Amino acid sequence: MKQLRTLRKRIAFRCQQGSLEAEISGITYDSRKVQPQNVFVCIRGSRTDGHAYAQEAVKRGAAVLVAERELEGIPETVTVLVVKDSREALAQLSCAWEDDPAQHLVMIGVTGTKGKTTTAYMIYEILREAGIRAGLIGTIETRIGAKSIPAENTTPEPAALQNLFSAMVREGCTHVVMEVSSQAEKQHRCDGFIFDYGVFTNIGNDHIGTGEHASFAEYLSCKKKLLCSCRTGIVNRDEKKFPEIIQGSTCRLVTFGCRTEADFMAADAALYQEAGVLGVSCRVQGAAKFPVRVDLPGLFSVSNSLAAIAVCAQMGIKERAMQEALSTIRVRGRCEAVPVFPEITLLIDYAHNAMSLESLLTTLREYHPKRLICLFGCGGNRARDRRFQMGEVSGRLADLTVITSDNPREEEPQAIIDDIRTGIEKTNGAFFEIADRKEAIRFVIENRQPGDLIVLAGKGHETYQIRKGKRYEMDERVLIREILEESKQRK
């Protein structure tokens, strides 16, 4: 238990009613999770408004309500604080509740349209190779010591985030690497603490639409916030919008790049392919000079590794640790090689927008496969433009596209497939439609040819499919094993 007065110093408020000396037992924004003596913060979301659940929270025992407007029908024994922005208040109160654990950690944040997850893992693995006990928070999982917790959001909500920081401190972690999504910045989830290092990988036209961002300008503005809440910013100098990205930044800037003069640069990049593994090597130049080999494909892997190197170099980590960690890096669902048959290469990747799919397929083309086959779908209840764009990209760059389901959510899978087909028909690309994802994977495996490079795009690390509001288990790795076993049984 804590007294409200120990937390209220962090926020500007007007007290509508009640005592400022209330005893509190925790903080939540979900009325279903309210416990006796909790602070309930009323959040206005894209679908629901927490203010409508204030009385329910009181019935469950909330002692304090934080809201953006005065509330009616609340018992006088319950304290009501009115604030300008409930999300800002939630972040600040969450920091105070956990006694600001971030101040005991070296904080490393990674943002960008693509490359966040891989770059975060690279930094994390370099830290571990250097003997540093680090935590990881991202799209795939949260790691605290030996414990792995599946992720629900790329960047957790403030109360959960601060709780994770506290757990990391208790486990003896000294550093944490975390992905910072544009939604997290828009919703103030990272307010209340400063990053020591902020990485900006790139920016593309994504996450724009209902429930996400109203425009590209808003999207970029949210991404840029990281460079105003960190001490040192690590920014991709190759990015065309570099001047816009750094405009208004308040941090010390360090740059990396493959094509443009930067603090950390790559030279002599070369692709290699070994036993179904696609990789790249290069020489780091500029502020550091040493060779690097990464068992992940393409120049974007060079760019991601440069970002990781630039961060770790600021911390004085030795080159040997960087080389060792990068040469063995594996990221689930990020160009993840699945060994099935020696004559083909099968990859699972998370590419789920036009920018990431184009980058992926362009990179895979550089390995000169006999056929490049792309299997993908698009999520339902998301911007339709993404479907047209991804269809056009795959039709243009793949030798064969297999259109299937991703997470249809509340939409009909065939309606989504129809939209993708509209995009692919703008090209001369060959394609098949197979709505059932397992059957689609079975098709590309059973119709393989020596030299094929097959990529299953969109699901990546995800192990589920969402249909009509229900979540069903669906791991592509499991599907592949089932398909191979069923094939054996038929013979």
Backbone hydrogen bonds, N-H to C=O, Kabsch-Sander energy under -0.5 kcal/mol:
donor,donor_aa,acceptor,acceptor_aa,energy
2,K,24,I,-2.5
4,L,22,A,-2.9
6,T,3,Q,-1.8
7,L,4,L,-1.7
8,R,4,L,-2.5
10,R,7,L,-2.2
11,I,8,R,-1.3
14,R,82,V,-2.0
16,Q,14,R,-0.8
16,Q,80,V,-2.3
17,Q,80,V,-1.2
22,A,19,S,-0.7
24,I,2,K,-3.5
25,S,37,Q,-2.2
26,G,37,Q,-0.6
28,T,39,V,-2.4
31,S,29,Y,-0.7
33,K,30,D,-2.0
34,V,31,S,-1.0
37,Q,61,G,-3.0
38,N,35,Q,-1.9
39,V,26,G,-2.8
40,F,38,N,-0.5
40,F,64,V,-3.0
41,V,28,T,-2.5
41,V,39,V,-0.6
42,C,40,F,-0.6
42,C,66,V,-3.3
43,I,41,V,-0.8
45,G,43,I,-0.8
45,G,48,T,-2.9
50,G,43,I,-3.5
50,G,48,T,-0.5
52,A,49,D,-1.9
53,Y,50,G,-1.6
54,A,51,H,-1.3
57,A,53,Y,-2.3
58,V,54,A,-2.0
59,K,55,Q,-2.1
60,R,56,E,-1.4
61,G,58,V,-1.6
62,A,57,A,-2.4
63,A,38,N,-2.3
64,V,38,N,-1.6
65,L,79,T,-3.1
66,V,40,F,-2.4
67,A,65,L,-0.5
67,A,81,L,-2.7
78,V,75,P,-1.9
79,T,63,A,-2.2
80,V,17,Q,-2.2
81,L,65,L,-3.0
82,V,14,R,-3.1
83,V,67,A,-3.0
83,V,81,L,-0.5
89,A,85,D,-2.0
90,L,86,S,-2.7
91,A,87,R,-2.1
92,Q,88,E,-2.3
93,L,89,A,-2.9
94,S,90,L,-2.1
95,C,91,A,-2.0
96,A,92,Q,-2.2
97,W,93,L,-2.7
98,E,94,S,-1.7
99,D,96,A,-1.5
100,D,95,C,-3.0
103,Q,100,D,-1.4
104,H,101,P,-2.1
105,L,102,A,-1.7
106,V,174,T,-2.6
107,M,105,L,-0.8
108,I,176,V,-2.3
109,G,197,Y,-2.8
110,V,178,M,-2.3
111,T,199,V,-3.2
113,T,202,N,-1.4
119,T,115,G,-2.5
120,A,116,K,-2.6
121,Y,117,T,-2.5
122,M,118,T,-2.5
123,I,119,T,-2.4
124,Y,120,A,-2.5
125,E,121,Y,-2.9
126,I,122,M,-2.2
127,L,123,I,-2.5
128,R,124,Y,-2.2
129,E,125,E,-2.5
130,A,126,I,-1.8
131,G,128,R,-1.8
132,I,127,L,-2.7
134,A,132,I,-0.8
135,G,175,H,-2.3
136,L,143,R,-1.9
137,I,177,V,-2.4
138,G,141,E,-1.3
142,T,149,I,-2.5
143,R,136,L,-2.6
144,I,142,T,-0.5
144,I,147,K,-2.4
147,K,144,I,-2.2
149,I,142,T,-3.0
151,A,140,I,-1.6
161,L,157,E,-2.9
162,Q,158,P,-2.9
163,N,159,A,-1.7
164,L,160,A,-2.1
165,F,161,L,-2.1
166,S,162,Q,-2.2
167,A,163,N,-2.2
168,M,164,L,-2.3
169,V,165,F,-2.3
170,R,166,S,-2.3
171,E,167,A,-1.7
172,G,169,V,-1.5
173,C,168,M,-2.7
174,T,133,R,-2.8
175,H,133,R,-1.3
176,V,106,V,-2.4
177,V,135,G,-2.5
178,M,108,I,-2.8
179,E,137,I,-2.3
180,V,110,V,-3.2
181,S,179,E,-0.6
185,E,181,S,-1.7
186,K,182,S,-2.6
187,Q,183,Q,-2.3
188,H,185,E,-1.2
189,R,184,A,-2.5
190,C,184,A,-0.5
191,D,188,H,-1.3
193,F,190,C,-0.8
195,F,229,S,-2.9
196,D,107,M,-1.6
197,Y,107,M,-2.2
198,G,232,T,-2.6
199,V,109,G,-3.2
200,F,234,I,-2.9
201,T,111,T,-2.6
201,T,199,V,-0.6
206,D,204,G,-1.4
209,G,207,H,-0.5
209,G,213,H,-2.0
212,E,209,G,-2.3
213,H,207,H,-1.2
219,Y,215,S,-2.1
220,L,216,F,-3.1
221,S,217,A,-2.3
222,C,218,E,-2.3
223,K,219,Y,-2.2
224,K,220,L,-2.5
225,K,221,S,-0.7
225,K,222,C,-0.9
226,L,223,K,-1.3
227,L,224,K,-1.5
228,C,225,K,-1.8
229,S,226,L,-1.2
231,R,195,F,-1.9
232,T,196,D,-1.3
233,G,252,R,-3.5
234,I,198,G,-3.4
235,V,233,G,-0.6
235,V,254,V,-2.5
236,N,200,F,-1.5
237,R,235,V,-0.7
237,R,256,F,-3.2
238,D,256,F,-0.6
239,E,236,N,-0.9
242,F,239,E,-1.9
245,I,241,K,-2.7
246,I,242,F,-2.3
247,Q,243,P,-0.9
249,S,246,I,-2.3
250,T,227,L,-1.8
251,C,227,L,-0.8
252,R,231,R,-2.4
254,V,233,G,-2.9
256,F,235,V,-1.8
257,G,264,F,-2.1
264,F,255,T,-1.7
265,M,285,Q,-2.7
266,A,257,G,-1.0
267,A,283,R,-2.3
270,A,281,S,-2.5
272,Y,279,G,-2.0
274,E,277,V,-2.7
277,V,274,E,-2.7
279,G,272,Y,-3.0
280,V,294,V,-2.4
281,S,270,A,-2.5
282,C,292,V,-2.4
283,R,267,A,-2.7
284,V,290,F,-3.0
285,Q,265,M,-2.8
287,A,263,D,-3.1
287,A,285,Q,-0.6
290,F,284,V,-0.9
292,V,282,C,-2.9
294,V,280,V,-3.0
295,D,326,L,-0.7
296,L,294,V,-1.1
301,S,298,G,-0.9
302,V,298,G,-1.0
303,S,299,L,-2.6
304,N,300,F,-2.5
305,S,301,S,-2.2
306,L,302,V,-2.4
307,A,303,S,-2.0
308,A,304,N,-2.1
309,I,305,S,-2.7
310,A,306,L,-2.9
311,V,307,A,-2.0
312,C,308,A,-2.6
313,A,309,I,-2.7
314,Q,310,A,-1.1
314,Q,311,V,-0.6
315,M,311,V,-0.8
316,G,313,A,-1.4
317,I,312,C,-2.1
322,M,318,K,-1.4
323,Q,319,E,-2.7
324,E,320,R,-2.6
325,A,321,A,-2.2
326,L,322,M,-2.3
327,S,323,Q,-1.8
328,T,324,E,-0.7
328,T,325,A,-0.8
329,I,326,L,-0.7
334,R,331,V,-2.0
335,C,333,G,-0.6
336,E,348,I,-2.6
337,A,335,C,-0.5
338,V,346,L,-3.0
340,V,338,V,-0.6
344,I,341,F,-1.5
345,T,452,D,-2.3
347,L,454,I,-2.9
348,I,336,E,-2.0
349,D,456,L,-2.5
350,Y,333,G,-1.0
357,L,353,N,-2.5
358,E,354,A,-2.6
359,S,355,M,-2.1
360,L,356,S,-2.5
361,L,357,L,-2.9
362,T,358,E,-2.5
363,T,359,S,-1.9
364,L,360,L,-2.6
365,R,361,L,-2.1
366,E,362,T,-0.9
366,E,363,T,-0.7
367,Y,364,L,-1.5
368,H,365,R,-2.2
370,K,451,G,-2.0
371,R,451,G,-0.6
373,I,371,R,-0.6
373,I,453,L,-2.5
374,C,400,L,-2.6
375,L,373,I,-0.5
375,L,455,V,-2.6
376,F,402,V,-1.9
380,G,407,N,-3.4
386,R,383,A,-0.8
387,R,384,R,-1.4
388,F,384,R,-1.4
389,Q,385,D,-2.7
390,M,386,R,-2.6
391,G,387,R,-2.3
392,E,388,F,-2.2
393,V,389,Q,-2.4
394,S,390,M,-2.5
395,G,391,G,-2.4
396,R,392,E,-1.7
397,L,393,V,-2.1
398,A,394,S,-2.7
399,D,372,L,-2.3
400,L,372,L,-1.6
401,T,430,A,-2.1
402,V,374,C,-2.6
403,I,401,T,-0.6
403,I,432,F,-2.9
404,T,376,F,-2.4
405,S,435,A,-0.9
406,D,378,C,-0.6
409,R,466,I,-2.7
411,E,408,P,-2.4
415,A,412,E,-0.8
416,I,412,E,-1.4
417,I,413,P,-2.4
418,D,414,Q,-2.5
419,D,415,A,-1.5
420,I,416,I,-2.1
421,R,417,I,-2.7
422,T,418,D,-1.8
423,G,419,D,-1.3
424,I,420,I,-2.5
425,E,421,R,-2.4
426,K,423,G,-1.3
427,T,424,I,-1.9
430,A,399,D,-0.6
432,F,401,T,-2.2
434,I,403,I,-2.7
434,I,432,F,-0.5
437,R,435,A,-0.5
440,A,436,D,-2.1
441,I,437,R,-2.4
442,R,438,K,-2.6
443,F,439,E,-2.1
444,V,440,A,-1.8
445,I,441,I,-2.1
446,E,442,R,-2.9
447,N,443,F,-1.6
448,R,445,I,-1.3
451,G,343,E,-3.2
452,D,449,Q,-2.1
453,L,371,R,-2.8
454,I,345,T,-3.1
454,I,452,D,-0.5
455,V,373,I,-2.7
456,L,347,L,-2.8
457,A,375,L,-3.1
457,A,455,V,-0.8
458,G,349,D,-1.0
460,G,349,D,-0.9
462,E,459,K,-2.5
465,Q,472,Y,-2.5
467,R,465,Q,-0.6
467,R,470,K,-2.5
468,K,409,R,-3.5
470,K,467,R,-1.9
472,Y,465,Q,-3.1
472,Y,470,K,-0.5
474,M,463,T,-2.3
476,E,474,M,-0.5
479,L,475,D,-2.5
480,I,476,E,-2.3
481,R,477,R,-1.9
482,E,478,V,-2.7
483,I,479,L,-2.5
484,L,480,I,-2.3
485,E,481,R,-2.4
486,E,482,E,-2.9
487,S,483,I,-1.9
488,K,484,L,-1.8
489,Q,485,E,-2.1
490,R,486,E,-1.3
491,K,487,S,-0.7
491,K,488,K,-0.8
